[in-house]
């Protein structure tokens, strides 16, 4: 039962993509705070 070689790359890409997305979302929420 061999795992394909490209699976770790895909998993790392997905983790990096979601991590950067969350970081960008948090950064925008903090920097673009609505000031009353």
N, CA, C, O and CB atoms as a CASP TS submission, in Angstrom:
PFRMAT TS
TARGET T0000
AUTHOR 0000-0000-0000
METHOD Language model
MODEL 1
PARENT N/A
ATOM      1  N   UNK     1       0.860  -1.192   0.000  1.00  0.00           N
ATOM      2  CA  UNK     1       0.000   0.000   0.000  1.00  0.00           C
ATOM      3  C   UNK     1       0.897   1.243   0.000  1.00  0.00           C
ATOM      4  O   UNK     1       1.332   1.698   1.058  1.00  0.00           O
ATOM      5  CB  UNK     1      -0.974   0.005   1.246  1.00  0.00           C
ATOM      6  N   UNK     2       1.166   1.777  -1.163  1.00  0.00           N
ATOM      7  CA  UNK     2       2.053   2.939  -1.272  1.00  0.00           C
ATOM      8  C   UNK     2       1.239   4.218  -1.404  1.00  0.00           C
ATOM      9  O   UNK     2       0.234   4.269  -2.113  1.00  0.00           O
ATOM     10  CB  UNK     2       3.005   2.788  -2.474  1.00  0.00           C
ATOM     11  N   UNK     3       1.696   5.241  -0.707  1.00  0.00           N
ATOM     12  CA  UNK     3       1.049   6.542  -0.868  1.00  0.00           C
ATOM     13  C   UNK     3       1.707   7.275  -2.018  1.00  0.00           C
ATOM     14  O   UNK     3       2.919   7.164  -2.203  1.00  0.00           O
ATOM     15  CB  UNK     3       1.129   7.379   0.437  1.00  0.00           C
ATOM     16  N   UNK     4       0.939   8.022  -2.797  1.00  0.00           N
ATOM     17  CA  UNK     4       1.521   8.792  -3.905  1.00  0.00           C
ATOM     18  C   UNK     4       2.478   9.853  -3.381  1.00  0.00           C
ATOM     19  O   UNK     4       2.322  10.353  -2.268  1.00  0.00           O
ATOM     20  CB  UNK     4       0.415   9.451  -4.748  1.00  0.00           C
ATOM     21  N   UNK     5       3.468  10.187  -4.198  1.00  0.00           N
ATOM     22  CA  UNK     5       4.507  11.122  -3.763  1.00  0.00           C
ATOM     23  C   UNK     5       3.987  12.559  -3.696  1.00  0.00           C
ATOM     24  O   UNK     5       4.525  13.383  -2.957  1.00  0.00           O
ATOM     25  CB  UNK     5       5.708  11.049  -4.705  1.00  0.00           C
ATOM     26  N   UNK     6       2.939  12.857  -4.471  1.00  0.00           N
ATOM     27  CA  UNK     6       2.497  14.254  -4.530  1.00  0.00           C
ATOM     28  C   UNK     6       1.521  14.583  -3.404  1.00  0.00           C
ATOM     29  O   UNK     6       1.118  15.738  -3.263  1.00  0.00           O
ATOM     30  CB  UNK     6       1.847  14.546  -5.883  1.00  0.00           C
ATOM     31  N   UNK     7       1.124  13.578  -2.586  1.00  0.00           N
ATOM     32  CA  UNK     7       0.134  13.851  -1.538  1.00  0.00           C
ATOM     33  C   UNK     7       0.666  14.816  -0.479  1.00  0.00           C
ATOM     34  O   UNK     7      -0.045  15.760  -0.135  1.00  0.00           O
ATOM     35  CB  UNK     7      -0.297  12.548  -0.875  1.00  0.00           C
ATOM     36  N   UNK     8       1.900  14.632   0.069  1.00  0.00           N
ATOM     37  CA  UNK     8       2.421  15.589   1.056  1.00  0.00           C
ATOM     38  C   UNK     8       2.493  17.007   0.494  1.00  0.00           C
ATOM     39  O   UNK     8       2.238  17.971   1.216  1.00  0.00           O
ATOM     40  CB  UNK     8       3.807  15.153   1.528  1.00  0.00           C
ATOM     41  N   UNK     9       2.839  17.141  -0.791  1.00  0.00           N
ATOM     42  CA  UNK     9       2.909  18.481  -1.391  1.00  0.00           C
ATOM     43  C   UNK     9       1.531  19.122  -1.418  1.00  0.00           C
ATOM     44  O   UNK     9       1.384  20.306  -1.112  1.00  0.00           O
ATOM     45  CB  UNK     9       3.492  18.413  -2.821  1.00  0.00           C
ATOM     46  N   UNK    10       0.508  18.331  -1.790  1.00  0.00           N
ATOM     47  CA  UNK    10      -0.856  18.875  -1.845  1.00  0.00           C
ATOM     48  C   UNK    10      -1.308  19.262  -0.439  1.00  0.00           C
ATOM     49  O   UNK    10      -1.918  20.313  -0.243  1.00  0.00           O
ATOM     50  CB  UNK    10      -1.844  17.844  -2.472  1.00  0.00           C
ATOM     51  N   UNK    11      -1.004  18.400   0.542  1.00  0.00           N
ATOM     52  CA  UNK    11      -1.430  18.704   1.905  1.00  0.00           C
ATOM     53  C   UNK    11      -0.724  19.959   2.413  1.00  0.00           C
ATOM     54  O   UNK    11      -1.344  20.800   3.063  1.00  0.00           O
ATOM     55  CB  UNK    11      -1.147  17.512   2.840  1.00  0.00           C
ATOM     56  N   UNK    12       0.568  20.087   2.120  1.00  0.00           N
ATOM     57  CA  UNK    12       1.306  21.275   2.560  1.00  0.00           C
ATOM     58  C   UNK    12       0.751  22.517   1.873  1.00  0.00           C
ATOM     59  O   UNK    12       0.634  23.574   2.493  1.00  0.00           O
ATOM     60  CB  UNK    12       2.820  21.125   2.264  1.00  0.00           C
ATOM     61  N   UNK    13       0.404  22.388   0.574  1.00  0.00           N
ATOM     62  CA  UNK    13      -0.145  23.532  -0.159  1.00  0.00           C
ATOM     63  C   UNK    13      -1.486  23.951   0.440  1.00  0.00           C
ATOM     64  O   UNK    13      -1.744  25.139   0.634  1.00  0.00           O
ATOM     65  CB  UNK    13      -0.310  23.191  -1.660  1.00  0.00           C
ATOM     66  N   UNK    14      -2.341  22.960   0.733  1.00  0.00           N
ATOM     67  CA  UNK    14      -3.650  23.278   1.303  1.00  0.00           C
ATOM     68  C   UNK    14      -3.489  23.920   2.681  1.00  0.00           C
ATOM     69  O   UNK    14      -4.176  24.891   2.999  1.00  0.00           O
ATOM     70  CB  UNK    14      -4.523  22.007   1.401  1.00  0.00           C
ATOM     71  N   UNK    15      -2.579  23.378   3.500  1.00  0.00           N
ATOM     72  CA  UNK    15      -2.375  23.947   4.837  1.00  0.00           C
ATOM     73  C   UNK    15      -1.861  25.380   4.724  1.00  0.00           C
ATOM     74  O   UNK    15      -2.330  26.265   5.441  1.00  0.00           O
ATOM     75  CB  UNK    15      -1.382  23.082   5.657  1.00  0.00           C
ATOM     76  N   UNK    16      -0.908  25.612   3.837  1.00  0.00           N
ATOM     77  CA  UNK    16      -0.377  26.960   3.667  1.00  0.00           C
ATOM     78  C   UNK    16      -1.441  27.913   3.136  1.00  0.00           C
ATOM     79  O   UNK    16      -1.526  29.065   3.561  1.00  0.00           O
ATOM     80  CB  UNK    16       0.823  26.940   2.728  1.00  0.00           C
ATOM     81  N   UNK    17      -2.258  27.416   2.195  1.00  0.00           N
ATOM     82  CA  UNK    17      -3.288  28.273   1.599  1.00  0.00           C
ATOM     83  C   UNK    17      -4.316  28.685   2.647  1.00  0.00           C
ATOM     84  O   UNK    17      -4.658  29.861   2.765  1.00  0.00           O
ATOM     85  CB  UNK    17      -3.982  27.551   0.426  1.00  0.00           C
ATOM     86  N   UNK    18      -4.812  27.693   3.416  1.00  0.00           N
ATOM     87  CA  UNK    18      -5.821  28.008   4.431  1.00  0.00           C
ATOM     88  C   UNK    18      -5.211  28.870   5.537  1.00  0.00           C
ATOM     89  O   UNK    18      -5.861  29.784   6.046  1.00  0.00           O
ATOM     90  CB  UNK    18      -6.418  26.710   5.029  1.00  0.00           C
ATOM     91  N   UNK    19      -3.959  28.577   5.908  1.00  0.00           N
ATOM     92  CA  UNK    19      -3.308  29.371   6.953  1.00  0.00           C
ATOM     93  C   UNK    19      -3.150  30.821   6.529  1.00  0.00           C
ATOM     94  O   UNK    19      -3.420  31.733   7.310  1.00  0.00           O
ATOM     95  CB  UNK    19      -1.944  28.782   7.298  1.00  0.00           C
ATOM     96  N   UNK    20      -2.710  31.038   5.282  1.00  0.00           N
ATOM     97  CA  UNK    20      -2.535  32.407   4.804  1.00  0.00           C
ATOM     98  C   UNK    20      -3.892  33.101   4.692  1.00  0.00           C
ATOM     99  O   UNK    20      -4.007  34.295   4.967  1.00  0.00           O
ATOM    100  CB  UNK    20      -1.805  32.421   3.439  1.00  0.00           C
ATOM    101  N   UNK    21      -4.917  32.353   4.288  1.00  0.00           N
ATOM    102  CA  UNK    21      -6.256  32.931   4.181  1.00  0.00           C
ATOM    103  C   UNK    21      -6.764  33.391   5.539  1.00  0.00           C
ATOM    104  O   UNK    21      -7.316  34.483   5.668  1.00  0.00           O
ATOM    105  CB  UNK    21      -7.228  31.918   3.573  1.00  0.00           C
ATOM    106  N   UNK    22      -6.574  32.545   6.558  1.00  0.00           N
ATOM    107  CA  UNK    22      -7.022  32.918   7.905  1.00  0.00           C
ATOM    108  C   UNK    22      -6.226  34.118   8.407  1.00  0.00           C
ATOM    109  O   UNK    22      -6.784  35.031   9.015  1.00  0.00           O
ATOM    110  CB  UNK    22      -6.874  31.725   8.884  1.00  0.00           C
ATOM    111  N   UNK    23      -4.907  34.111   8.146  1.00  0.00           N
ATOM    112  CA  UNK    23      -4.070  35.223   8.609  1.00  0.00           C
ATOM    113  C   UNK    23      -4.499  36.521   7.933  1.00  0.00           C
ATOM    114  O   UNK    23      -4.582  37.564   8.583  1.00  0.00           O
ATOM    115  CB  UNK    23      -2.575  34.939   8.326  1.00  0.00           C
ATOM    116  N   UNK    24      -4.774  36.460   6.620  1.00  0.00           N
ATOM    117  CA  UNK    24      -5.191  37.667   5.895  1.00  0.00           C
ATOM    118  C   UNK    24      -6.548  38.141   6.412  1.00  0.00           C
ATOM    119  O   UNK    24      -6.769  39.342   6.566  1.00  0.00           O
ATOM    120  CB  UNK    24      -5.260  37.397   4.365  1.00  0.00           C
ATOM    121  N   UNK    25      -7.456  37.200   6.681  1.00  0.00           N
ATOM    122  CA  UNK    25      -8.773  37.565   7.201  1.00  0.00           C
ATOM    123  C   UNK    25      -8.664  38.261   8.551  1.00  0.00           C
ATOM    124  O   UNK    25      -9.300  39.289   8.783  1.00  0.00           O
ATOM    125  CB  UNK    25      -9.658  36.326   7.324  1.00  0.00           C
ATOM    126  N   UNK    26      -7.852  37.693   9.439  1.00  0.00           N
ATOM    127  CA  UNK    26      -7.686  38.298  10.765  1.00  0.00           C
ATOM    128  C   UNK    26      -7.016  39.667  10.637  1.00  0.00           C
ATOM    129  O   UNK    26      -7.397  40.619  11.318  1.00  0.00           O
ATOM    130  CB  UNK    26      -6.851  37.372  11.692  1.00  0.00           C
ATOM    131  N   UNK    27      -6.013  39.756   9.758  1.00  0.00           N
ATOM    132  CA  UNK    27      -5.304  41.033   9.585  1.00  0.00           C
ATOM    133  C   UNK    27      -6.257  42.108   9.066  1.00  0.00           C
ATOM    134  O   UNK    27      -6.225  43.247   9.534  1.00  0.00           O
ATOM    135  CB  UNK    27      -4.108  40.867   8.611  1.00  0.00           C
ATOM    136  N   UNK    28      -7.110  41.747   8.097  1.00  0.00           N
ATOM    137  CA  UNK    28      -8.050  42.733   7.562  1.00  0.00           C
ATOM    138  C   UNK    28      -9.071  43.115   8.629  1.00  0.00           C
ATOM    139  O   UNK    28      -9.444  44.283   8.740  1.00  0.00           O
ATOM    140  CB  UNK    28      -8.763  42.182   6.303  1.00  0.00           C
ATOM    141  N   UNK    29      -9.528  42.136   9.419  1.00  0.00           N
ATOM    142  CA  UNK    29     -10.500  42.451  10.468  1.00  0.00           C
ATOM    143  C   UNK    29      -9.893  43.418  11.486  1.00  0.00           C
ATOM    144  O   UNK    29     -10.573  44.320  11.975  1.00  0.00           O
ATOM    145  CB  UNK    29     -10.975  41.159  11.173  1.00  0.00           C
ATOM    146  N   UNK    30      -8.608  43.224  11.800  1.00  0.00           N
ATOM    147  CA  UNK    30      -7.968  44.074  12.811  1.00  0.00           C
ATOM    148  C   UNK    30      -7.658  45.456  12.230  1.00  0.00           C
ATOM    149  O   UNK    30      -7.857  46.470  12.898  1.00  0.00           O
ATOM    150  CB  UNK    30      -6.671  43.410  13.338  1.00  0.00           C
ATOM    151  N   UNK    31      -7.168  45.494  10.980  1.00  0.00           N
ATOM    152  CA  UNK    31      -6.721  46.771  10.424  1.00  0.00           C
ATOM    153  C   UNK    31      -7.902  47.604   9.918  1.00  0.00           C
ATOM    154  O   UNK    31      -7.851  48.833   9.950  1.00  0.00           O
ATOM    155  CB  UNK    31      -5.722  46.532   9.286  1.00  0.00           C
ATOM    156  N   UNK    32      -8.958  46.946   9.454  1.00  0.00           N
ATOM    157  CA  UNK    32     -10.096  47.690   8.891  1.00  0.00           C
ATOM    158  C   UNK    32     -11.237  47.689   9.905  1.00  0.00           C
ATOM    159  O   UNK    32     -12.386  47.405   9.565  1.00  0.00           O
ATOM    160  CB  UNK    32     -10.565  47.066   7.528  1.00  0.00           C
ATOM    161  N   UNK    33     -10.902  48.013  11.156  1.00  0.00           N
ATOM    162  CA  UNK    33     -11.908  48.058  12.203  1.00  0.00           C
ATOM    163  C   UNK    33     -12.814  49.268  11.992  1.00  0.00           C
ATOM    164  O   UNK    33     -12.309  50.373  11.791  1.00  0.00           O
ATOM    165  CB  UNK    33     -11.246  48.107  13.598  1.00  0.00           C
ATOM    166  N   UNK    34     -14.115  49.098  12.029  1.00  0.00           N
ATOM    167  CA  UNK    34     -15.028  50.247  11.875  1.00  0.00           C
ATOM    168  C   UNK    34     -14.979  51.145  13.108  1.00  0.00           C
ATOM    169  O   UNK    34     -15.224  50.692  14.226  1.00  0.00           O
ATOM    170  CB  UNK    34     -16.481  49.762  11.632  1.00  0.00           C
ATOM    171  N   UNK    35     -14.660  52.419  12.897  1.00  0.00           N
ATOM    172  CA  UNK    35     -14.560  53.357  14.019  1.00  0.00           C
ATOM    173  C   UNK    35     -15.832  54.199  14.066  1.00  0.00           C
ATOM    174  O   UNK    35     -16.117  54.934  13.121  1.00  0.00           O
ATOM    175  CB  UNK    35     -13.291  54.270  13.887  1.00  0.00           C
ATOM    176  N   UNK    36     -16.590  54.104  15.138  1.00  0.00           N
ATOM    177  CA  UNK    36     -17.852  54.866  15.229  1.00  0.00           C
ATOM    178  C   UNK    36     -17.619  56.365  15.448  1.00  0.00           C
ATOM    179  O   UNK    36     -18.577  57.132  15.544  1.00  0.00           O
ATOM    180  CB  UNK    36     -18.713  54.316  16.370  1.00  0.00           C
TER
END
